[in-house]
Amino acid sequence: MVTAMGTVCALRSVAAAGFPEPVSPPGRRSRSRSLGGDSSTIRRAALIPVALPVPCALLRSPEPGPSIPAAGARPGAWATSPKFPGGRGRPSHPFRTVAGASPEHSDRRKPVRLATVAAPLAEDQLGLVARRQLTERSVPEPTIDAAVRRRHLLRAARGVYRLPGAPDTPESRLLARVLAAGPGAVLSHGSAAWLWELLPAPEHHHVSVPRGRRPRSTGMIVHESSDLHLAIPGSVRGLPVTGVGRTILDCAADPTIDVELLIDAARRVHKISRTLLPATVVAHARSGRGGIHRLADLLALDEVPHSDFERLVCRWLTDLGITGWCLHHRIVIPVRGPLEIDIAWPDLRVAFELEGADHRDRSTVHDDDTERQNWLQIANWHVVRTTYKRWVRHTSAVLAELEATLALAASRTSATSPLLQARKRTPESAPLAPPT
């Protein structure tokens, strides 16, 4: 308002000086009446340069910086200033910093090329990148949107893109859904057990995320966890999964899953140590933790078969109705020390030793088995030994040997053989063959 009034006053004072009237172009109508006063006078004043007041801040010397390049300079070498660091009279990108710009713009993040960021990420993620991963590495949002429009990035899931040329596989599609679940998401429960080759593929995949980060719809069953940092996550076929111990613990919360079979497969496939599962139970022990009591009970009883052969024999004995036996019974023999029996009847002092299909056929192992059997006999234990092949092919012979041994031990203790009791409870037509 002040500037406009000053301009009008200056024009009126100049008109009073009586300068000659300039000739207007023919056919052009003057618009000077809006300023007030005589039109001819105003037209004469319009050609007179007037010195108007200028703010003092604009009269100071500009800060040192690049100037407009001389003729012949390289294209794009435009002048920059603190107000317009991009030159050409328009502001540059807010993240772009030009050499020589004022210090107030020097702390802004420099933009990076999309390819230099996306390629290393996609190499470790089956050709996939997440939008959040790009923005965390200073890639501007407009750059990502432009790459999607030009199909330099292909949509794979919500906020997840696939690089052109990357293979579209079931694993990559599953990983895209995991990346869409947010940072820290890993496959868990039945999905992790499937990847660790412990269970068949689940009907619906499971993903665990840190508590408080529940993602949008991902097409998977989402579990929030406050102790996901204890899961010891790993990677299987490029997919992030919970560790073997945490996977078994999560599956123990599902009553439809045979945890004994799961532990057996983990010991057979991954050769897990016997301290892994107890350590997992201790680390995750808290009130209300799903599966913790079920797994703890199994480990406390130690009645978890160590092999498929042991599991099949245990089910075979259960189907026959034979009772009084236990798995991995520990005894201590003077001079020799502790021994562990595969299947034992402690009251009758009968040991049933099993040699699975993976039992090593070496002389040292044979010597160890012979020494083991000798010490058991010295301790007044009756030993029945069989191999997996013999148990499958000659089940009736193995059963006869076990029956005779149990009967002999029962006669010495004035007890009834467990197998005899089972025969009394079992119909004559019931088969005594191993389960298939």
TIMARRO-435231 format. One record per residue (C-alpha): z, y negated, x negated; residue number from 1. Coordinates in steps of 0.1 Angstrom, whole numbers, plus 2048, in hexadecimal, padded with zeros to 3 digits. Each point is the difference from the previous one (the first is absolute). Layout:
REM residues N
R   Z   Y   X num
R   Z   Y   X NUM
...
REM end
This chain:
REM residues 436
R   Z   Y   X num
R 800 800 800   1
R 809 7E8 7E4   2
R 7E0 807 7ED   3
R 7EA 7FB 81F   4
R 810 7DE 808   5
R 7FD 7F5 7DC   6
R 7DB 808 801   7
R 7FB 7EC 820   8
R 812 7E2 7F2   9
R 7EC 801 7E0  10
R 7DF 801 812  11
R 80A 7E2 816  12
R 80A 7EB 7E2  13
R 7E0 807 7EF  14
R 7EC 7F8 81F  15
R 810 7DD 800  16
R 7F2 7F9 7DE  17
R 7DD 7FC 80E  18
R 7EB 819 7ED  19
R 7DC 804 80A  20
R 7F9 819 81B  21
R 7EE 81F 7F5  22
R 7E2 80D 813  23
R 807 81E 815  24
R 7E7 81C 801  25
R 7E9 7FD 81E  26
R 809 815 81E  27
R 823 807 7F3  28
R 81D 7F5 816  29
R 81E 7F2 7EF  30
R 822 810 807  31
R 814 7E5 7F0  32
R 80E 7F2 820  33
R 81A 81A 800  34
R 811 7ED 7E4  35
R 802 7E0 814  36
R 7F1 7DD 7F9  37
R 7DB 7F5 7FD  38
R 7E8 81C 7FA  39
R 7EB 7ED 7E7  40
R 81E 7F5 7EC  41
R 80D 823 7FF  42
R 7DE 80D 7F4  43
R 801 7E7 7E4  44
R 822 80A 7F6  45
R 7F8 825 7FF  46
R 7EB 7FC 7E0  47
R 81C 7F0 7EC  48
R 815 817 7EB  49
R 825 7FB 807  50
R 81D 809 7EA  51
R 81A 813 815  52
R 823 809 7F5  53
R 801 822 7EF  54
R 820 815 7FB  55
R 80E 7FE 7DD  56
R 800 826 7FC  57
R 7DA 800 801  58
R 7FD 7E5 7E5  59
R 812 815 7E6  60
R 7ED 813 7E5  61
R 7F7 823 80B  62
R 811 81D 7EF  63
R 7EC 810 7E4  64
R 7E9 81B 80C  65
R 7DC 80C 801  66
R 7E7 7E6 809  67
R 7DE 802 811  68
R 7E9 812 7E7  69
R 7E3 7EE 7F1  70
R 7DC 808 807  71
R 7F7 822 7F4  72
R 822 80F 803  73
R 804 823 80C  74
R 7FF 806 826  75
R 821 800 811  76
R 812 7EA 7E6  77
R 80B 7E7 81A  78
R 81B 7E6 7FE  79
R 823 809 80A  80
R 81D 7EB 80A  81
R 824 806 80C  82
R 7F5 7FA 823  83
R 7E0 814 7FF  84
R 802 81A 7E4  85
R 7E1 811 80B  86
R 7E9 7E2 7FB  87
R 7E2 7F5 816  88
R 818 7ED 817  89
R 80E 81F 810  90
R 820 813 7F9  91
R 7FD 820 7ED  92
R 80F 822 80B  93
R 826 7FC 801  94
R 805 81C 7E7  95
R 7E6 7F4 7E7  96
R 80C 7EE 7E1  97
R 7E7 7EC 7EB  98
R 805 7F9 7DC  99
R 80C 7DD 7FB 100
R 80E 7FC 823 101
R 821 7EE 806 102
R 820 812 7F9 103
R 809 800 825 104
R 7E4 81A 806 105
R 805 815 7E0 106
R 81B 817 80F 107
R 7E9 80D 81B 108
R 7F4 824 7FE 109
R 7DE 807 7F1 110
R 7E9 814 816 111
R 7F3 821 7F2 112
R 7E1 813 806 113
R 803 81B 81B 114
R 7EF 81A 7EB 115
R 818 7FD 7E3 116
R 81D 807 817 117
R 7F2 819 819 118
R 7F0 818 7E6 119
R 820 80A 7EE 120
R 813 804 821 121
R 7E5 815 810 122
R 7FE 816 7E1 123
R 824 80C 806 124
R 7FD 801 826 125
R 7E2 815 808 126
R 7E9 7E2 802 127
R 817 7EC 818 128
R 811 7DE 7FE 129
R 819 7F0 817 130
R 7FC 7DC 80B 131
R 824 7F8 7F6 132
R 7F9 80E 7DD 133
R 7E4 7E7 7FC 134
R 813 7E2 80C 135
R 81E 809 7EA 136
R 7E8 7FD 7E3 137
R 7F4 7DD 809 138
R 7E0 80A 812 139
R 7FB 7E5 81B 140
R 7FD 80B 824 141
R 7DE 7F0 805 142
R 7F3 814 7E3 143
R 80B 820 810 144
R 7F2 7F7 821 145
R 7DE 7F7 7F0 146
R 800 821 7EE 147
R 806 813 820 148
R 7E4 7ED 812 149
R 7E8 807 7E4 150
R 80B 825 800 151
R 80D 7FE 7DD 152
R 81F 80E 80F 153
R 7FF 81A 81C 154
R 81B 803 819 155
R 814 821 7FE 156
R 81F 7F8 814 157
R 814 7E2 80B 158
R 801 7E9 7E1 159
R 7F1 81B 7EA 160
R 7DD 800 7F1 161
R 7EA 819 7EE 162
R 7E9 7F5 7E3 163
R 7DB 808 806 164
R 7F7 821 7F0 165
R 823 80F 802 166
R 800 822 810 167
R 80D 803 824 168
R 816 81F 7FE 169
R 81D 80D 816 170
R 818 7F6 7E4 171
R 7F2 7DD 7FE 172
R 802 7FC 826 173
R 824 80C 7FF 174
R 809 7E8 7E3 175
R 7F0 7E3 814 176
R 819 807 81C 177
R 81D 801 7E7 178
R 7F5 7DF 7F0 179
R 7FE 7F1 822 180
R 825 809 806 181
R 80A 7E7 7E6 182
R 80F 7FF 7DD 183
R 817 81D 7F7 184
R 7F1 818 81A 185
R 7FE 825 7F6 186
R 7F6 820 812 187
R 81E 814 809 188
R 80E 81D 815 189
R 7E4 819 80A 190
R 7E5 7EB 7F0 191
R 811 801 7DE 192
R 808 825 804 193
R 7DB 806 806 194
R 7F5 7ED 7E1 195
R 81A 813 7EB 196
R 7F1 820 80E 197
R 820 80A 811 198
R 7F4 800 824 199
R 7DF 7FF 813 200
R 7F0 7DF 80A 201
R 814 7EF 81C 202
R 7F1 7F6 821 203
R 80C 7DC 7FB 204
R 806 7F0 7DE 205
R 821 7F0 7F7 206
R 807 7E1 7EB 207
R 821 7F1 7F5 208
R 804 7DB 7FB 209
R 81E 7EB 7F4 210
R 817 7F7 81C 211
R 7F7 7DF 811 212
R 7DB 802 7F8 213
R 7F3 813 81F 214
R 7DB 7FC 7FF 215
R 7E7 7FC 81C 216
R 7EE 81E 80F 217
R 7F4 817 7E3 218
R 7F9 820 813 219
R 81D 811 7EF 220
R 824 808 807 221
R 814 7E5 7EE 222
R 823 806 7F2 223
R 816 7E3 7F5 224
R 816 808 7E2 225
R 81B 7EC 7EF 226
R 802 818 7E2 227
R 7DB 804 7F9 228
R 806 7F7 7DC 229
R 812 821 7FC 230
R 7E1 814 80B 231
R 7F2 802 7DC 232
R 7DD 7FA 80D 233
R 7E2 811 7EF 234
R 7DB 801 804 235
R 7EB 81E 80C 236
R 7DA 7FC 801 237
R 804 7DB 7FD 238
R 818 7FE 81E 239
R 823 7F2 7FD 240
R 81A 81A 80C 241
R 825 806 800 242
R 80E 817 7E5 243
R 804 826 806 244
R 826 7FD 805 245
R 7FE 7E4 819 246
R 7E3 811 812 247
R 815 81F 806 248
R 81D 7EB 80C 249
R 7EA 7ED 818 250
R 7F1 821 80D 251
R 823 80E 805 252
R 805 7E7 81C 253
R 7E4 812 814 254
R 80F 81F 810 255
R 7DD 80F 804 256
R 7FB 802 7DA 257
R 80C 81F 7ED 258
R 813 7EF 7E4 259
R 806 822 7EE 260
R 7DB 805 7FE 261
R 7FC 7DC 7F4 262
R 819 804 7E4 263
R 7F1 821 7F6 264
R 7DD 7F0 7FE 265
R 80E 7E3 7EC 266
R 810 818 7E7 267
R 7E1 815 7FD 268
R 7E5 7E5 7FF 269
R 812 7E3 7ED 270
R 81B 814 7ED 271
R 81B 7E8 80B 272
R 822 803 7F0 273
R 81E 80C 813 274
R 811 7DF 7FB 275
R 7E4 7EB 810 276
R 80A 807 825 277
R 825 7FD 7FB 278
R 7FA 7DF 7EE 279
R 7EA 7F4 81D 280
R 81B 809 819 281
R 81B 7ED 7EC 282
R 7E9 7E1 7FB 283
R 7F7 7FE 825 284
R 822 80A 80F 285
R 80A 7E8 81B 286
R 80B 801 824 287
R 7E4 807 818 288
R 7E6 80A 7E6 289
R 7E8 818 811 290
R 7FE 822 7F0 291
R 81C 7FB 7E7 292
R 818 818 810 293
R 7E6 81B 805 294
R 7F4 7FF 7DC 295
R 824 7FD 7F3 296
R 80A 81F 813 297
R 7E3 814 7F2 298
R 808 7F6 7DD 299
R 825 807 804 300
R 7FA 823 80C 301
R 7E5 805 7E6 302
R 7EE 817 818 303
R 7DE 7F2 7FA 304
R 7E7 819 7F2 305
R 7F1 7F7 7DF 306
R 7DF 812 806 307
R 7EA 80C 81C 308
R 80A 824 7F9 309
R 825 7F8 805 310
R 7F8 7ED 820 311
R 7EC 81E 80E 312
R 81B 819 7F7 313
R 81B 7EA 810 314
R 7EC 7FF 820 315
R 7FA 825 7FE 316
R 825 807 7FD 317
R 807 7E8 81D 318
R 7E6 811 816 319
R 80F 822 7F9 320
R 823 7F3 80A 321
R 80F 807 7DE 322
R 81E 7EA 7F9 323
R 81A 7FA 7E5 324
R 7E8 7F4 7E6 325
R 7FD 7DF 7EE 326
R 7E7 7EF 7E9 327
R 806 7F8 7DB 328
R 822 80E 7FE 329
R 812 7F7 7E0 330
R 817 817 7EE 331
R 812 7FE 7DE 332
R 801 81F 7EA 333
R 819 800 7E3 334
R 7EF 7FD 7DE 335
R 7DE 7FB 810 336
R 807 7E1 814 337
R 7F1 7F4 822 338
R 7E3 812 811 339
R 7ED 7F7 820 340
R 7F5 81B 818 341
R 7E1 7FA 815 342
R 80E 811 820 343
R 822 80F 800 344
R 819 812 817 345
R 820 7F4 7EF 346
R 817 816 815 347
R 7ED 81F 7F6 348
R 7F6 7F4 7DD 349
R 7DB 807 806 350
R 7E6 7EB 7EF 351
R 7DC 7FD 80C 352
R 7EB 7F2 7E3 353
R 7DD 7F3 808 354
R 7E3 7FA 7E8 355
R 7E6 7E9 810 356
R 7DB 800 7FB 357
R 803 7E5 7E6 358
R 81A 814 7EC 359
R 7F5 800 7DC 360
R 7F6 822 7F2 361
R 80C 7FC 7DD 362
R 816 816 7EA 363
R 81B 7E5 7FC 364
R 803 7FD 826 365
R 802 825 803 366
R 81B 802 7E7 367
R 813 7E4 812 368
R 7FD 813 821 369
R 80C 820 7F0 370
R 81E 7EF 7F0 371
R 808 7EF 821 372
R 7FF 821 813 373
R 816 811 7E6 374
R 81B 7E5 802 375
R 800 802 826 376
R 805 825 7FF 377
R 81C 7FB 7E7 378
R 810 7E9 819 379
R 7FE 81C 81B 380
R 7E3 7F1 813 381
R 7E5 815 810 382
R 7DE 7F2 7F8 383
R 7DF 804 813 384
R 7E2 7F0 7EF 385
R 7DE 7FB 80F 386
R 7E0 7EC 7FA 387
R 7EB 7ED 819 388
R 7E3 818 7FD 389
R 816 81F 805 390
R 812 7EF 81D 391
R 7DF 7F9 812 392
R 7F0 821 7F9 393
R 81E 818 803 394
R 817 7EE 818 395
R 80F 820 80E 396
R 809 80D 7DD 397
R 811 7DF 7F7 398
R 813 802 821 399
R 80B 824 7F9 400
R 80D 7F7 7DE 401
R 813 7E2 80E 402
R 80E 815 81C 403
R 80C 81C 7E9 404
R 811 7E6 7E9 405
R 811 7EE 81C 406
R 80C 821 80F 407
R 80E 80C 7DE 408
R 812 7DF 7FA 409
R 80E 801 824 410
R 80D 823 7FB 411
R 814 7F6 7E2 412
R 810 7E3 813 413
R 805 813 821 414
R 7E8 7E7 811 415
R 7E1 804 814 416
R 7DE 7F9 7F1 417
R 7F1 7DF 80D 418
R 7DF 812 803 419
R 80F 81B 815 420
R 810 7E6 817 421
R 7DE 7F0 802 422
R 7EF 821 809 423
R 819 805 81C 424
R 7F8 7DD 80E 425
R 7DA 803 7FB 426
R 7EA 816 817 427
R 7EF 81E 7F0 428
R 7DE 7F1 807 429
R 807 7E0 7ED 430
R 7EB 7FF 7E0 431
R 811 7FC 7DF 432
R 7E3 7EF 7EE 433
R 800 7DF 7EF 434
R 7F4 7E2 815 435
R 7DD 7F3 7FB 436
REM end
